Amino acid sequence: MLPYTDNYIQFRFFFGSDANLSQGGFYVDDITLDMGDIVTAVQMQPETPAVFAPRVNVYPNPFNPQTEIAWEITKAGPLNIEVYDARGLLVRRLHDGLVVETRGTQLFDGRNDQGGRLASGMYLIRVRDGYGRENTSRVSLVK
């Protein structure tokens, strides 16, 4: 670090948590770098990063013939929206690609990937972002 003694150096540590928490899991604070006789303390307001698992809301629920999936992610980028049956089998991939917005909606018409009508029952809507964080919501299809 000696070549940088006359310069301002800033370190930033960013930690996340699993999808079970709505904010970051832990933080680093009070770091001291000893550079000999030069000691400078910098007082800064800690910045809490807005990190959360994707948010998902399905309405109407129960539904017939279609429902709207409202989603929100932390940062634009990869987004995956899938529908699973009660056994955990993938029945429909609604979206798998990049998005330029951080929130939006996706319609689900009660059909599988081949276009066939799904049976009445409970389904799981999984929304996953590019960081691997995901959230799941239950939805019921009634006929």
LINFEN-V72342 format. One record per helix or strand of 3 or more residues. SS is the DSSP state (hx for helix, st for strand). FROM is the first residue (numbers start at 1). TO is the last residue. Records with the same first field share a line. If there is no record, write none. Layout:
BEGIN
SS->FROM-TO / FROM-TO
END
This chain:
BEGIN
hx->2-4
st->55-59 / 67-72 / 77-85 / 90-99 / 103-108 / 121-129 / 134-141
END
